[in-house]
């Protein structure tokens, strides 16, 4: 494919095809390559979700990155008021909730953990079988779930998304699917974050009652059969005494024991990112 064609392809909106009954996957996700996805999250959050059997999806309005809500600006733009006033009421009734994951593997191990540098010891990585996760969610979801790939763009495009909206708006309207338009604009992100290789599980809710909610939960789901591995964060040996290192190692062992108790069939690993005695990037806790 030529560079020109690649550029044009990037400018196109994502299309979504039904993958499972209520799960629709972007055409920009290569299902041959995306066999597994990784989720970095706090240990306590994961344990609670497994015990109480829910899949957590959060509102981007609660996130620190203000660019994540720039897609909302077009609702109050002169462009929308002039060109598409008939759609404003429905668009403004929408709220979106999502779970962010990454397609990155161990090649991006260091950058991935550093995203959580301030509280890394509280973070774990959960590796899901993509197909298995979609199957489980499709059976429990109330409403459609859209799995979109992030569309990395220049800051200018994110700050002024009107040209992007204009390029794809009529096509989305022809297909009578404002949800797809909404998800596409929500999946815009700065080029500075390309290394994250992110995709998002998104669900749209309509009505004022969802506007102030911090999250949306898909309830009554047991995700353990879709989990291929849980990985604890690496221990940084520098600038700490042997006693401090042993304390952190003991804390990891306690977490590994709890993880095996609630997910007995899931392998629990620890990252060897800074361990010069190990050839592999992770090692399994085989003694628990």
Buried (B, 14 or more C-beta within 10 A) or exposed (E): EEEEEEEEEEBBBBBBEEBBEBBBBBEBBEEEEBEBBBBBBEBEEBBEBBEEBBBBBBBBBEEEEEBBBBBBBBBEBEBBEEBBEEBEEEBBBBBBBBBBBBBBEBEBBEEBBEBBEEEBBBBBBBBBBBBBBBBBBBBBBEEBBBBBBBBBBEEEBBEBBBEBBEEBBEBBBEEEBBBBBBBBBBBBBBEEBEEBBBBBBBBBBBEEEBEEBEEBBBEEBEBBEBBBBBBBBBBBEEEEEEEEEEEBEEEBBEBBEBBBEEBEEBBBBBBBBEBEEEEEBBBBBEEE
